Amino acid sequence: MVDYSSVKRITRPMMVREEEAVYHAREKGSLFRTRTPPRLIDLFCGAGGMTLGFTKLCGHCFEPVWANDFNHYAANTYNANFGTHCIEGDINDILEDPSITHREAARF
């Protein structure tokens, strides 16, 4: 039989305080000071809602490096908000075109 009396119980208020501390550390950028930020690709990106959730604007430190959408207006909106790394077109055609995939892969 296992004795659980010495195990510290995690209460809900304790978890909330810990999550808030992590959020504030992310906000200040102290979680990623010694490392390069993780890179993010966004397939079927639309206007970039997922990318927005992973960037510094929402307390995260991911760096968006590549995106794709087949809708012209969505790709233009994404590029206006996050840089010019969104490629417009069908993902199947993009993956089959060696000039695009090799050129894009060389950037990373």
Short mmCIF file of the C-alpha atoms (twelve columns), coordinates in Angstrom:
data_MODEL
# 
_entry.id   MODEL 
# 
loop_
_atom_site.group_PDB 
_atom_site.id 
_atom_site.type_symbol 
_atom_site.label_atom_id 
_atom_site.label_alt_id 
_atom_site.label_comp_id 
_atom_site.label_asym_id 
_atom_site.label_seq_id 
_atom_site.Cartn_x 
_atom_site.Cartn_y 
_atom_site.Cartn_z 
_atom_site.pdbx_PDB_model_num 
ATOM 1   C CA . MET A 1   0.000  0.000  0.000   1 
ATOM 2   C CA . VAL A 2   1.300  3.468  -0.918  1 
ATOM 3   C CA . ASP A 3   1.395  6.198  1.703   1 
ATOM 4   C CA . TYR A 4   0.158  9.450  0.128   1 
ATOM 5   C CA . SER A 5   0.262  11.479 3.346   1 
ATOM 6   C CA . SER A 6   3.596  13.089 2.403   1 
ATOM 7   C CA . VAL A 7   2.433  14.131 -1.085  1 
ATOM 8   C CA . LYS A 8   1.633  17.816 -1.350  1 
ATOM 9   C CA . ARG A 9   -1.931 18.346 -2.521  1 
ATOM 10  C CA . ILE A 10  -2.329 20.796 -5.366  1 
ATOM 11  C CA . THR A 11  -5.320 23.002 -4.796  1 
ATOM 12  C CA . ARG A 12  -7.137 25.006 -7.429  1 
ATOM 13  C CA . PRO A 13  -5.956 28.423 -6.114  1 
ATOM 14  C CA . MET A 14  -2.367 27.136 -6.196  1 
ATOM 15  C CA . MET A 15  -2.775 26.090 -9.846  1 
ATOM 16  C CA . VAL A 16  -4.245 29.467 -10.784 1 
ATOM 17  C CA . ARG A 17  -1.319 31.303 -9.160  1 
ATOM 18  C CA . GLU A 18  1.144  29.090 -11.017 1 
ATOM 19  C CA . GLU A 19  -0.596 29.629 -14.360 1 
ATOM 20  C CA . GLU A 20  -0.641 33.394 -13.783 1 
ATOM 21  C CA . ALA A 21  3.081  33.353 -12.982 1 
ATOM 22  C CA . VAL A 22  3.823  31.485 -16.211 1 
ATOM 23  C CA . TYR A 23  1.658  33.916 -18.206 1 
ATOM 24  C CA . HIS A 24  3.455  36.945 -16.743 1 
ATOM 25  C CA . ALA A 25  6.854  35.341 -17.383 1 
ATOM 26  C CA . ARG A 26  5.791  34.762 -20.998 1 
ATOM 27  C CA . GLU A 27  4.577  38.347 -21.246 1 
ATOM 28  C CA . LYS A 28  7.961  39.670 -20.083 1 
ATOM 29  C CA . GLY A 29  9.775  37.266 -22.397 1 
ATOM 30  C CA . SER A 30  11.749 35.667 -19.586 1 
ATOM 31  C CA . LEU A 31  10.806 32.108 -20.605 1 
ATOM 32  C CA . PHE A 32  12.654 32.339 -23.908 1 
ATOM 33  C CA . ARG A 33  15.576 34.633 -23.119 1 
ATOM 34  C CA . THR A 34  18.226 31.969 -23.564 1 
ATOM 35  C CA . ARG A 35  16.658 30.158 -26.530 1 
ATOM 36  C CA . THR A 36  15.486 31.139 -29.956 1 
ATOM 37  C CA . PRO A 37  11.704 31.190 -30.132 1 
ATOM 38  C CA . PRO A 38  9.949  28.148 -31.590 1 
ATOM 39  C CA . ARG A 39  8.902  28.638 -35.208 1 
ATOM 40  C CA . LEU A 40  5.318  28.293 -36.384 1 
ATOM 41  C CA . ILE A 41  3.791  27.361 -39.729 1 
ATOM 42  C CA . ASP A 42  0.111  28.009 -40.306 1 
ATOM 43  C CA . LEU A 43  -1.576 25.865 -42.949 1 
ATOM 44  C CA . PHE A 44  -5.003 26.979 -44.158 1 
ATOM 45  C CA . CYS A 45  -4.272 30.178 -42.235 1 
ATOM 46  C CA . GLY A 46  -7.187 32.383 -43.218 1 
ATOM 47  C CA . ALA A 47  -6.567 35.869 -41.832 1 
ATOM 48  C CA . GLY A 48  -4.209 34.491 -39.154 1 
ATOM 49  C CA . GLY A 49  -6.297 33.799 -36.051 1 
ATOM 50  C CA . MET A 50  -4.153 30.860 -34.947 1 
ATOM 51  C CA . THR A 51  -0.929 32.764 -35.618 1 
ATOM 52  C CA . LEU A 52  -2.211 35.674 -33.545 1 
ATOM 53  C CA . GLY A 53  -2.828 33.318 -30.627 1 
ATOM 54  C CA . PHE A 54  0.781  32.137 -30.743 1 
ATOM 55  C CA . THR A 55  2.513  35.527 -31.045 1 
ATOM 56  C CA . LYS A 56  3.668  38.066 -28.475 1 
ATOM 57  C CA . LEU A 57  0.382  39.940 -28.769 1 
ATOM 58  C CA . CYS A 58  -1.238 37.122 -26.777 1 
ATOM 59  C CA . GLY A 59  1.668  36.444 -24.419 1 
ATOM 60  C CA . HIS A 60  3.448  33.734 -26.428 1 
ATOM 61  C CA . CYS A 61  6.823  33.876 -28.157 1 
ATOM 62  C CA . PHE A 62  6.368  31.801 -31.308 1 
ATOM 63  C CA . GLU A 63  7.777  33.176 -34.553 1 
ATOM 64  C CA . PRO A 64  5.526  32.676 -37.607 1 
ATOM 65  C CA . VAL A 65  7.720  31.694 -40.580 1 
ATOM 66  C CA . TRP A 66  5.416  30.192 -43.228 1 
ATOM 67  C CA . ALA A 67  1.701  30.206 -43.967 1 
ATOM 68  C CA . ASN A 68  -0.649 29.126 -46.729 1 
ATOM 69  C CA . ASP A 69  -4.204 29.800 -47.810 1 
ATOM 70  C CA . PHE A 70  -5.934 29.379 -51.172 1 
ATOM 71  C CA . ASN A 71  -8.122 32.461 -50.695 1 
ATOM 72  C CA . HIS A 72  -6.546 35.597 -52.188 1 
ATOM 73  C CA . TYR A 73  -8.150 37.995 -49.700 1 
ATOM 74  C CA . ALA A 74  -7.263 35.861 -46.682 1 
ATOM 75  C CA . ALA A 75  -3.612 35.574 -47.800 1 
ATOM 76  C CA . ASN A 76  -3.381 39.346 -48.342 1 
ATOM 77  C CA . THR A 77  -4.888 40.022 -44.903 1 
ATOM 78  C CA . TYR A 78  -2.480 37.570 -43.284 1 
ATOM 79  C CA . ASN A 79  0.511  39.188 -45.012 1 
ATOM 80  C CA . ALA A 80  -0.636 42.652 -43.943 1 
ATOM 81  C CA . ASN A 81  -0.803 41.518 -40.314 1 
ATOM 82  C CA . PHE A 82  2.180  39.156 -39.941 1 
ATOM 83  C CA . GLY A 83  4.693  39.745 -42.757 1 
ATOM 84  C CA . THR A 84  5.010  38.476 -46.300 1 
ATOM 85  C CA . HIS A 85  5.495  34.772 -45.636 1 
ATOM 86  C CA . CYS A 86  1.969  33.607 -46.564 1 
ATOM 87  C CA . ILE A 87  1.907  31.763 -49.897 1 
ATOM 88  C CA . GLU A 88  -1.373 31.916 -51.787 1 
ATOM 89  C CA . GLY A 89  -2.582 28.779 -53.541 1 
ATOM 90  C CA . ASP A 90  -3.665 25.182 -53.189 1 
ATOM 91  C CA . ILE A 91  -1.352 23.395 -50.731 1 
ATOM 92  C CA . ASN A 92  -1.191 20.336 -53.049 1 
ATOM 93  C CA . ASP A 93  0.096  22.451 -55.934 1 
ATOM 94  C CA . ILE A 94  2.603  24.212 -53.691 1 
ATOM 95  C CA . LEU A 95  3.997  20.930 -52.368 1 
ATOM 96  C CA . GLU A 96  4.338  19.520 -55.897 1 
ATOM 97  C CA . ASP A 97  6.193  22.581 -57.246 1 
ATOM 98  C CA . PRO A 98  9.895  22.017 -56.429 1 
ATOM 99  C CA . SER A 99  10.882 25.624 -57.119 1 
ATOM 100 C CA . ILE A 100 8.549  26.932 -54.403 1 
ATOM 101 C CA . THR A 101 9.233  24.302 -51.763 1 
ATOM 102 C CA . HIS A 102 13.019 24.435 -52.179 1 
ATOM 103 C CA . ARG A 103 13.089 28.235 -52.219 1 
ATOM 104 C CA . GLU A 104 10.903 28.437 -49.122 1 
ATOM 105 C CA . ALA A 105 12.763 25.647 -47.304 1 
ATOM 106 C CA . ALA A 106 16.075 27.439 -47.897 1 
ATOM 107 C CA . ARG A 107 14.811 30.427 -45.889 1 
ATOM 108 C CA . PHE A 108 14.550 28.325 -42.724 1 
# 
